[in-house]
Amino acid sequence: AVVLLLIIAIVLAVILSPKDFKSTFMQRCKNFNGNNCAAIWDAFQKAYVNRDQCDVPPEAYDSLIEAAPLETSCNRMMFWSKTKDVAQDLAAKKNCSTLERTLLGSILDGLTWCGKRGSNETLTEGCPKWDDCVKNPVRSFWNRVSAAFGDAACGDVTVMLNASIPTPFDPKSIFATVEVKRFKSSKVKKVTVVLVTDMNSVTNCKNKSLQDLQNMLDKGIIYSCLEVQKSRIQECISDQNKSCGSCW
Ligand code: N1C
């Protein structure tokens, strides 16, 4: 009986998961006050349904971005790499904008999806992992939406990086491969790296990869790097009166 129940549960989970995915999508969209969530869903799933799971290029999401443009505000944009949790907490507290705090980012954060040839279903199991192939639906989504987020960067921009890894500015990261390259000196005045340090730190603002970051910026964009202890950042999150930066 236990085995039978288990089989029924698995079959149900497989049948129901695409629907679950759509309802999660719609729920999150509505929670964000998305007004045309049905149209956004439509544009979203057109990107990957009925396609090979490793043949969804970032451009497949162009019409999704058109249907749900990113809303951001100058001087309040925050980028991050390998510091997701602390970046999210700070952004929420300081009312700064990370990609997860835009409509599309908030809907799809943490989700996995893909389609398959000959079907209009959305699958959530058996989808390619991040590194299985470059043109997988999830990876292409983050690449495309991050490009739009990078394009929107303006004014003073904050980037949270992690001093506990040898290469805080990881050349393979989305921040390095997509976002930084889109910062334009006509719009972005300054990039401030907040390098989050703690007891496990292995590097500082003199890190070679940060030199690479600085060199990659358009001429005219001011660069600065601050080493800030994680405990201090936690105070910036919890204590209004603590003197911190505008997004940290
Ligand atoms: O590759 P990363 O970091 O440098 O990507 C982070 C960078 C941020 O500035 C965001 O604007 O790119 C954007 N971004 C997300 O917003 C995001 N949310 C969730 C990129 N990736 C995002 N994810 C997932 O985190 C995604 O599935 C990918 O695998 C990780 C990337 O995290 P990272 O390597 O720390």
py3Dmol code that shows the C-alpha trace and the ligand (Angstrom):
import py3Dmol

protein = """\
ATOM      1  CA  ALA A   1       0.000   0.000   0.000  1.00  0.00           C
ATOM      2  CA  VAL A   2       2.858   2.347   0.875  1.00  0.00           C
ATOM      3  CA  VAL A   3       4.485   1.704  -2.478  1.00  0.00           C
ATOM      4  CA  LEU A   4       1.207   2.291  -4.259  1.00  0.00           C
ATOM      5  CA  LEU A   5       0.652   5.564  -2.426  1.00  0.00           C
ATOM      6  CA  LEU A   6       4.162   6.634  -3.283  1.00  0.00           C
ATOM      7  CA  ILE A   7       3.583   5.892  -6.960  1.00  0.00           C
ATOM      8  CA  ILE A   8       0.311   7.828  -6.919  1.00  0.00           C
ATOM      9  CA  ALA A   9       2.034  10.748  -5.210  1.00  0.00           C
ATOM     10  CA  ILE A  10       4.832  10.805  -7.776  1.00  0.00           C
ATOM     11  CA  VAL A  11       2.418  10.575 -10.709  1.00  0.00           C
ATOM     12  CA  LEU A  12       0.322  13.380  -9.235  1.00  0.00           C
ATOM     13  CA  ALA A  13       3.384  15.529  -8.630  1.00  0.00           C
ATOM     14  CA  VAL A  14       4.506  15.087 -12.220  1.00  0.00           C
ATOM     15  CA  ILE A  15       1.071  15.877 -13.598  1.00  0.00           C
ATOM     16  CA  LEU A  16       0.476  18.807 -11.302  1.00  0.00           C
ATOM     17  CA  SER A  17       3.875  20.475 -11.322  1.00  0.00           C
ATOM     18  CA  PRO A  18       3.427  22.434 -14.575  1.00  0.00           C
ATOM     19  CA  LYS A  19       0.162  23.815 -13.224  1.00  0.00           C
ATOM     20  CA  ASP A  20       1.881  24.566  -9.933  1.00  0.00           C
ATOM     21  CA  PHE A  21       4.516  26.470 -11.804  1.00  0.00           C
ATOM     22  CA  LYS A  22       1.942  28.584 -13.602  1.00  0.00           C
ATOM     23  CA  SER A  23       0.026  29.296 -10.425  1.00  0.00           C
ATOM     24  CA  THR A  24       3.224  30.304  -8.633  1.00  0.00           C
ATOM     25  CA  PHE A  25       4.036  32.545 -11.566  1.00  0.00           C
ATOM     26  CA  MET A  26       0.597  34.182 -11.565  1.00  0.00           C
ATOM     27  CA  GLN A  27       0.506  34.523  -7.790  1.00  0.00           C
ATOM     28  CA  ARG A  28       3.887  36.207  -7.636  1.00  0.00           C
ATOM     29  CA  CYS A  29       2.959  38.433 -10.563  1.00  0.00           C
ATOM     30  CA  LYS A  30      -0.222  39.584  -8.842  1.00  0.00           C
ATOM     31  CA  ASN A  31       1.570  40.062  -5.539  1.00  0.00           C
ATOM     32  CA  PHE A  32       3.886  42.454  -7.302  1.00  0.00           C
ATOM     33  CA  ASN A  33       0.901  44.342  -8.689  1.00  0.00           C
ATOM     34  CA  GLY A  34       1.582  43.182 -12.197  1.00  0.00           C
ATOM     35  CA  ASN A  35      -1.464  44.319 -14.130  1.00  0.00           C
ATOM     36  CA  ASN A  36      -1.398  42.142 -17.231  1.00  0.00           C
ATOM     37  CA  CYS A  37      -0.114  38.927 -15.721  1.00  0.00           C
ATOM     38  CA  ALA A  38      -1.888  36.792 -18.319  1.00  0.00           C
ATOM     39  CA  ALA A  39      -0.067  38.585 -21.141  1.00  0.00           C
ATOM     40  CA  ILE A  40       3.216  38.343 -19.232  1.00  0.00           C
ATOM     41  CA  TRP A  41       2.746  34.586 -18.744  1.00  0.00           C
ATOM     42  CA  ASP A  42       1.989  34.247 -22.420  1.00  0.00           C
ATOM     43  CA  ALA A  43       5.111  36.097 -23.499  1.00  0.00           C
ATOM     44  CA  PHE A  44       7.159  34.160 -20.943  1.00  0.00           C
ATOM     45  CA  GLN A  45       6.204  30.648 -21.962  1.00  0.00           C
ATOM     46  CA  LYS A  46       6.508  31.382 -25.662  1.00  0.00           C
ATOM     47  CA  ALA A  47      10.247  31.704 -25.057  1.00  0.00           C
ATOM     48  CA  TYR A  48      10.808  28.023 -24.243  1.00  0.00           C
ATOM     49  CA  VAL A  49       7.751  25.820 -24.958  1.00  0.00           C
ATOM     50  CA  ASN A  50       8.042  23.337 -27.773  1.00  0.00           C
ATOM     51  CA  ARG A  51      11.793  23.914 -27.913  1.00  0.00           C
ATOM     52  CA  ASP A  52      14.838  21.809 -27.317  1.00  0.00           C
ATOM     53  CA  GLN A  53      15.878  22.311 -23.668  1.00  0.00           C
ATOM     54  CA  CYS A  54      19.365  23.387 -24.658  1.00  0.00           C
ATOM     55  CA  ASP A  55      18.378  25.620 -27.538  1.00  0.00           C
ATOM     56  CA  VAL A  56      16.699  28.600 -25.911  1.00  0.00           C
ATOM     57  CA  PRO A  57      18.813  31.713 -26.550  1.00  0.00           C
ATOM     58  CA  PRO A  58      18.554  34.859 -24.404  1.00  0.00           C
ATOM     59  CA  GLU A  59      16.778  36.633 -27.299  1.00  0.00           C
ATOM     60  CA  ALA A  60      13.884  34.238 -26.886  1.00  0.00           C
ATOM     61  CA  TYR A  61      12.869  36.415 -23.932  1.00  0.00           C
ATOM     62  CA  ASP A  62      12.880  39.697 -25.861  1.00  0.00           C
ATOM     63  CA  SER A  63       9.104  39.850 -26.104  1.00  0.00           C
ATOM     64  CA  LEU A  64       8.807  39.049 -22.401  1.00  0.00           C
ATOM     65  CA  ILE A  65      10.952  42.083 -21.582  1.00  0.00           C
ATOM     66  CA  GLU A  66       8.782  44.135 -23.897  1.00  0.00           C
ATOM     67  CA  ALA A  67       5.645  42.918 -22.136  1.00  0.00           C
ATOM     68  CA  ALA A  68       7.091  43.602 -18.688  1.00  0.00           C
ATOM     69  CA  PRO A  69       9.742  46.339 -18.822  1.00  0.00           C
ATOM     70  CA  LEU A  70      11.982  46.672 -15.756  1.00  0.00           C
ATOM     71  CA  GLU A  71      11.173  49.631 -13.565  1.00  0.00           C
ATOM     72  CA  THR A  72      14.200  51.013 -11.765  1.00  0.00           C
ATOM     73  CA  SER A  73      15.317  54.305 -10.318  1.00  0.00           C
ATOM     74  CA  CYS A  74      18.614  56.099 -10.699  1.00  0.00           C
ATOM     75  CA  ASN A  75      21.098  56.048  -7.804  1.00  0.00           C
ATOM     76  CA  ARG A  76      19.247  53.181  -6.163  1.00  0.00           C
ATOM     77  CA  MET A  77      20.374  50.230  -8.247  1.00  0.00           C
ATOM     78  CA  MET A  78      22.223  47.381  -6.636  1.00  0.00           C
ATOM     79  CA  PHE A  79      24.144  44.632  -8.397  1.00  0.00           C
ATOM     80  CA  TRP A  80      25.749  41.656  -6.695  1.00  0.00           C
ATOM     81  CA  SER A  81      27.777  38.531  -7.270  1.00  0.00           C
ATOM     82  CA  LYS A  82      28.118  35.725  -4.713  1.00  0.00           C
ATOM     83  CA  THR A  83      26.447  37.900  -2.080  1.00  0.00           C
ATOM     84  CA  LYS A  84      22.793  37.287  -2.870  1.00  0.00           C
ATOM     85  CA  ASP A  85      21.405  37.089   0.659  1.00  0.00           C
ATOM     86  CA  VAL A  86      23.083  40.149   2.092  1.00  0.00           C
ATOM     87  CA  ALA A  87      22.318  42.114  -1.092  1.00  0.00           C
ATOM     88  CA  GLN A  88      18.626  41.212  -0.872  1.00  0.00           C
ATOM     89  CA  ASP A  89      18.406  42.147   2.797  1.00  0.00           C
ATOM     90  CA  LEU A  90      20.114  45.479   2.215  1.00  0.00           C
ATOM     91  CA  ALA A  91      18.054  46.321  -0.836  1.00  0.00           C
ATOM     92  CA  ALA A  92      14.843  45.592   1.025  1.00  0.00           C
ATOM     93  CA  LYS A  93      15.891  47.749   3.971  1.00  0.00           C
ATOM     94  CA  LYS A  94      17.307  50.639   1.974  1.00  0.00           C
ATOM     95  CA  ASN A  95      14.640  50.497  -0.694  1.00  0.00           C
ATOM     96  CA  CYS A  96      17.194  49.910  -3.398  1.00  0.00           C
ATOM     97  CA  SER A  97      16.557  47.998  -6.556  1.00  0.00           C
ATOM     98  CA  THR A  98      18.032  44.574  -7.222  1.00  0.00           C
ATOM     99  CA  LEU A  99      16.814  42.537 -10.159  1.00  0.00           C
ATOM    100  CA  GLU A 100      14.838  40.312  -7.755  1.00  0.00           C
ATOM    101  CA  ARG A 101      12.904  43.389  -6.680  1.00  0.00           C
ATOM    102  CA  THR A 102      11.651  44.060 -10.198  1.00  0.00           C
ATOM    103  CA  LEU A 103       8.536  42.321 -11.514  1.00  0.00           C
ATOM    104  CA  LEU A 104      10.242  39.663 -13.640  1.00  0.00           C
ATOM    105  CA  GLY A 105      13.014  39.033 -11.137  1.00  0.00           C
ATOM    106  CA  SER A 106      10.571  38.590  -8.278  1.00  0.00           C
ATOM    107  CA  ILE A 107       8.393  36.190 -10.255  1.00  0.00           C
ATOM    108  CA  LEU A 108      11.177  33.885 -11.407  1.00  0.00           C
ATOM    109  CA  ASP A 109      13.685  34.023  -8.564  1.00  0.00           C
ATOM    110  CA  GLY A 110      14.469  30.485  -7.399  1.00  0.00           C
ATOM    111  CA  LEU A 111      12.329  28.742 -10.031  1.00  0.00           C
ATOM    112  CA  THR A 112      13.350  26.145 -12.629  1.00  0.00           C
ATOM    113  CA  TRP A 113      11.479  25.557 -15.858  1.00  0.00           C
ATOM    114  CA  CYS A 114      11.853  24.186 -19.369  1.00  0.00           C
ATOM    115  CA  GLY A 115       9.789  22.865 -22.248  1.00  0.00           C
ATOM    116  CA  LYS A 116      10.221  20.017 -24.668  1.00  0.00           C
ATOM    117  CA  ARG A 117       9.812  19.482 -28.374  1.00  0.00           C
ATOM    118  CA  GLY A 118       6.361  18.488 -29.513  1.00  0.00           C
ATOM    119  CA  SER A 119       4.598  19.757 -26.396  1.00  0.00           C
ATOM    120  CA  ASN A 120       3.229  23.012 -25.061  1.00  0.00           C
ATOM    121  CA  GLU A 121       3.866  22.036 -21.460  1.00  0.00           C
ATOM    122  CA  THR A 122       6.049  23.783 -18.925  1.00  0.00           C
ATOM    123  CA  LEU A 123       8.193  21.246 -17.087  1.00  0.00           C
ATOM    124  CA  THR A 124       9.875  21.781 -13.745  1.00  0.00           C
ATOM    125  CA  GLU A 125      11.696  18.473 -13.466  1.00  0.00           C
ATOM    126  CA  GLY A 126      14.417  17.016 -15.627  1.00  0.00           C
ATOM    127  CA  CYS A 127      15.386  20.457 -16.867  1.00  0.00           C
ATOM    128  CA  PRO A 128      19.031  21.157 -17.692  1.00  0.00           C
ATOM    129  CA  LYS A 129      21.188  22.409 -14.825  1.00  0.00           C
ATOM    130  CA  TRP A 130      22.942  25.768 -15.090  1.00  0.00           C
ATOM    131  CA  ASP A 131      26.157  24.312 -16.542  1.00  0.00           C
ATOM    132  CA  ASP A 132      24.654  21.441 -18.534  1.00  0.00           C
ATOM    133  CA  CYS A 133      24.346  23.648 -21.587  1.00  0.00           C
ATOM    134  CA  VAL A 134      24.658  27.374 -22.174  1.00  0.00           C
ATOM    135  CA  LYS A 135      21.344  27.949 -23.922  1.00  0.00           C
ATOM    136  CA  ASN A 136      19.071  26.479 -21.271  1.00  0.00           C
ATOM    137  CA  PRO A 137      15.817  28.293 -20.481  1.00  0.00           C
ATOM    138  CA  VAL A 138      16.735  29.417 -16.962  1.00  0.00           C
ATOM    139  CA  ARG A 139      20.259  30.558 -17.733  1.00  0.00           C
ATOM    140  CA  SER A 140      19.137  32.417 -20.856  1.00  0.00           C
ATOM    141  CA  PHE A 141      16.396  34.114 -18.870  1.00  0.00           C
ATOM    142  CA  TRP A 142      18.848  35.467 -16.273  1.00  0.00           C
ATOM    143  CA  ASN A 143      21.245  36.511 -18.988  1.00  0.00           C
ATOM    144  CA  ARG A 144      18.560  38.385 -20.905  1.00  0.00           C
ATOM    145  CA  VAL A 145      16.901  40.026 -17.946  1.00  0.00           C
ATOM    146  CA  SER A 146      20.276  40.960 -16.440  1.00  0.00           C
ATOM    147  CA  ALA A 147      21.195  42.624 -19.739  1.00  0.00           C
ATOM    148  CA  ALA A 148      18.053  44.735 -19.466  1.00  0.00           C
ATOM    149  CA  PHE A 149      18.883  45.520 -15.828  1.00  0.00           C
ATOM    150  CA  GLY A 150      22.450  46.516 -16.769  1.00  0.00           C
ATOM    151  CA  ASP A 151      21.108  48.704 -19.563  1.00  0.00           C
ATOM    152  CA  ALA A 152      18.904  50.486 -17.050  1.00  0.00           C
ATOM    153  CA  ALA A 153      21.801  51.322 -14.717  1.00  0.00           C
ATOM    154  CA  CYS A 154      22.134  55.022 -14.018  1.00  0.00           C
ATOM    155  CA  GLY A 155      23.601  57.475 -11.554  1.00  0.00           C
ATOM    156  CA  ASP A 156      25.523  55.975  -8.642  1.00  0.00           C
ATOM    157  CA  VAL A 157      25.487  52.205  -8.766  1.00  0.00           C
ATOM    158  CA  THR A 158      26.302  49.854  -5.879  1.00  0.00           C
ATOM    159  CA  VAL A 159      27.830  46.393  -6.357  1.00  0.00           C
ATOM    160  CA  MET A 160      28.060  43.923  -3.485  1.00  0.00           C
ATOM    161  CA  LEU A 161      30.975  41.502  -3.906  1.00  0.00           C
ATOM    162  CA  ASN A 162      32.350  38.770  -1.679  1.00  0.00           C
ATOM    163  CA  ALA A 163      35.831  38.909  -0.111  1.00  0.00           C
ATOM    164  CA  SER A 164      35.631  35.276   1.024  1.00  0.00           C
ATOM    165  CA  ILE A 165      36.433  33.979  -2.453  1.00  0.00           C
ATOM    166  CA  PRO A 166      39.733  34.453  -4.299  1.00  0.00           C
ATOM    167  CA  THR A 167      38.070  36.142  -7.298  1.00  0.00           C
ATOM    168  CA  PRO A 168      35.302  38.466  -6.107  1.00  0.00           C
ATOM    169  CA  PHE A 169      34.793  39.752  -9.654  1.00  0.00           C
ATOM    170  CA  ASP A 170      34.321  36.337 -11.237  1.00  0.00           C
ATOM    171  CA  PRO A 171      34.852  36.638 -15.011  1.00  0.00           C
ATOM    172  CA  LYS A 172      32.256  33.915 -15.624  1.00  0.00           C
ATOM    173  CA  SER A 173      29.541  35.547 -13.521  1.00  0.00           C
ATOM    174  CA  ILE A 174      26.508  37.266 -14.975  1.00  0.00           C
ATOM    175  CA  PHE A 175      27.623  40.452 -13.302  1.00  0.00           C
ATOM    176  CA  ALA A 176      30.935  40.339 -15.227  1.00  0.00           C
ATOM    177  CA  THR A 177      29.797  38.867 -18.528  1.00  0.00           C
ATOM    178  CA  VAL A 178      26.551  40.763 -18.925  1.00  0.00           C
ATOM    179  CA  GLU A 179      25.831  43.619 -16.550  1.00  0.00           C
ATOM    180  CA  VAL A 180      29.101  45.531 -16.242  1.00  0.00           C
ATOM    181  CA  LYS A 181      29.492  45.612 -19.994  1.00  0.00           C
ATOM    182  CA  ARG A 182      26.233  47.495 -20.267  1.00  0.00           C
ATOM    183  CA  PHE A 183      27.112  50.354 -17.919  1.00  0.00           C
ATOM    184  CA  LYS A 184      27.365  53.480 -20.086  1.00  0.00           C
ATOM    185  CA  SER A 185      29.293  56.543 -19.002  1.00  0.00           C
ATOM    186  CA  SER A 186      26.509  58.718 -20.428  1.00  0.00           C
ATOM    187  CA  LYS A 187      24.208  57.351 -17.723  1.00  0.00           C
ATOM    188  CA  VAL A 188      26.295  55.808 -14.967  1.00  0.00           C
ATOM    189  CA  LYS A 189      28.288  58.292 -12.933  1.00  0.00           C
ATOM    190  CA  LYS A 190      29.912  56.061 -10.383  1.00  0.00           C
ATOM    191  CA  VAL A 191      30.315  52.401  -9.493  1.00  0.00           C
ATOM    192  CA  THR A 192      30.932  51.651  -5.825  1.00  0.00           C
ATOM    193  CA  VAL A 193      32.076  48.150  -5.000  1.00  0.00           C
ATOM    194  CA  VAL A 194      31.158  47.144  -1.483  1.00  0.00           C
ATOM    195  CA  LEU A 195      33.472  44.244  -0.791  1.00  0.00           C
ATOM    196  CA  VAL A 196      31.915  42.287   2.039  1.00  0.00           C
ATOM    197  CA  THR A 197      34.577  41.023   4.429  1.00  0.00           C
ATOM    198  CA  ASP A 198      34.450  38.698   7.425  1.00  0.00           C
ATOM    199  CA  MET A 199      36.699  36.331   9.354  1.00  0.00           C
ATOM    200  CA  ASN A 200      36.975  34.108   6.314  1.00  0.00           C
ATOM    201  CA  SER A 201      38.074  36.862   3.958  1.00  0.00           C
ATOM    202  CA  VAL A 202      40.825  35.891   1.595  1.00  0.00           C
ATOM    203  CA  THR A 203      41.190  39.186  -0.239  1.00  0.00           C
ATOM    204  CA  ASN A 204      40.604  42.939  -0.280  1.00  0.00           C
ATOM    205  CA  CYS A 205      40.087  45.890  -2.627  1.00  0.00           C
ATOM    206  CA  LYS A 206      43.542  45.350  -4.134  1.00  0.00           C
ATOM    207  CA  ASN A 207      42.383  42.044  -5.646  1.00  0.00           C
ATOM    208  CA  LYS A 208      43.481  41.561  -9.246  1.00  0.00           C
ATOM    209  CA  SER A 209      39.946  40.806 -10.422  1.00  0.00           C
ATOM    210  CA  LEU A 210      38.785  44.183  -9.110  1.00  0.00           C
ATOM    211  CA  GLN A 211      41.493  45.795 -11.203  1.00  0.00           C
ATOM    212  CA  ASP A 212      39.925  43.983 -14.159  1.00  0.00           C
ATOM    213  CA  LEU A 213      36.527  45.350 -13.191  1.00  0.00           C
ATOM    214  CA  GLN A 214      37.877  48.871 -13.063  1.00  0.00           C
ATOM    215  CA  ASN A 215      39.510  48.453 -16.480  1.00  0.00           C
ATOM    216  CA  MET A 216      36.315  47.116 -17.962  1.00  0.00           C
ATOM    217  CA  LEU A 217      34.327  50.239 -17.061  1.00  0.00           C
ATOM    218  CA  ASP A 218      33.676  52.893 -19.688  1.00  0.00           C
ATOM    219  CA  LYS A 219      36.068  55.820 -19.419  1.00  0.00           C
ATOM    220  CA  GLY A 220      34.353  58.520 -17.389  1.00  0.00           C
ATOM    221  CA  ILE A 221      32.706  56.226 -14.881  1.00  0.00           C
ATOM    222  CA  ILE A 222      34.174  56.781 -11.434  1.00  0.00           C
ATOM    223  CA  TYR A 223      35.212  53.613  -9.596  1.00  0.00           C
ATOM    224  CA  SER A 224      35.606  53.132  -5.885  1.00  0.00           C
ATOM    225  CA  CYS A 225      35.940  50.112  -3.652  1.00  0.00           C
ATOM    226  CA  LEU A 226      35.094  49.873   0.035  1.00  0.00           C
ATOM    227  CA  GLU A 227      35.935  46.972   2.320  1.00  0.00           C
ATOM    228  CA  VAL A 228      33.031  46.641   4.710  1.00  0.00           C
ATOM    229  CA  GLN A 229      32.720  44.033   7.431  1.00  0.00           C
ATOM    230  CA  LYS A 230      29.676  41.851   7.272  1.00  0.00           C
ATOM    231  CA  SER A 231      28.857  42.689  10.884  1.00  0.00           C
ATOM    232  CA  ARG A 232      28.797  46.379   9.980  1.00  0.00           C
ATOM    233  CA  ILE A 233      26.489  45.625   7.057  1.00  0.00           C
ATOM    234  CA  GLN A 234      24.212  43.771   9.417  1.00  0.00           C
ATOM    235  CA  GLU A 235      24.102  46.903  11.554  1.00  0.00           C
ATOM    236  CA  CYS A 236      23.255  48.943   8.459  1.00  0.00           C
ATOM    237  CA  ILE A 237      20.345  46.569   7.931  1.00  0.00           C
ATOM    238  CA  SER A 238      19.084  46.606  11.498  1.00  0.00           C
ATOM    239  CA  ASP A 239      19.923  50.103  12.733  1.00  0.00           C
ATOM    240  CA  GLN A 240      18.390  53.111  10.948  1.00  0.00           C
ATOM    241  CA  ASN A 241      20.757  55.541  12.627  1.00  0.00           C
ATOM    242  CA  LYS A 242      23.958  53.785  11.679  1.00  0.00           C
ATOM    243  CA  SER A 243      25.869  55.798   9.129  1.00  0.00           C
ATOM    244  CA  CYS A 244      26.120  53.715   5.999  1.00  0.00           C
ATOM    245  CA  GLY A 245      25.887  54.329   2.260  1.00  0.00           C
ATOM    246  CA  SER A 246      22.680  55.000   0.352  1.00  0.00           C
ATOM    247  CA  CYS A 247      22.280  51.334  -0.616  1.00  0.00           C
ATOM    248  CA  TRP A 248      24.290  49.657   2.158  1.00  0.00           C
TER     249      TRP A 248
END
"""
ligand_1 = """\
35
N1C
O 26.327 35.333 -11.845
P 26.172 36.431 -10.842
O 26.095 35.932 -9.372
O 27.194 37.516 -10.899
O 24.755 37.101 -11.049
C 24.314 38.155 -10.245
C 23.946 39.386 -11.042
C 23.170 40.335 -10.161
O 23.756 41.641 -10.228
C 21.734 40.271 -10.659
O 21.314 41.530 -11.201
O 23.094 39.037 -12.128
C 21.720 39.236 -11.801
N 21.143 37.914 -11.403
C 19.991 37.797 -10.624
O 19.312 38.780 -10.324
C 19.638 36.494 -10.157
N 18.673 36.061 -9.320
C 18.856 34.759 -9.126
C 21.801 36.755 -11.784
N 21.490 35.545 -11.347
C 20.409 35.414 -10.516
N 19.901 34.357 -9.850
C 20.482 33.021 -9.775
O 21.738 33.205 -9.079
C 20.827 32.429 -11.120
O 20.133 31.206 -11.235
C 22.314 32.161 -11.083
O 22.613 30.797 -11.135
C 22.833 32.622 -9.762
C 23.950 33.622 -10.030
O 24.543 34.029 -8.850
P 26.031 34.525 -8.694
O 26.995 33.595 -9.364
O 26.220 34.785 -7.240
"""
view = py3Dmol.view(width=600, height=400)
view.addModel(protein, "pdb")
view.setStyle({"model": 0}, {"cartoon": {"style": "trace"}})
view.addModel(ligand_1, "xyz")
view.setStyle({"model": 1}, {"stick": {}})
view.zoomTo()
view.show()
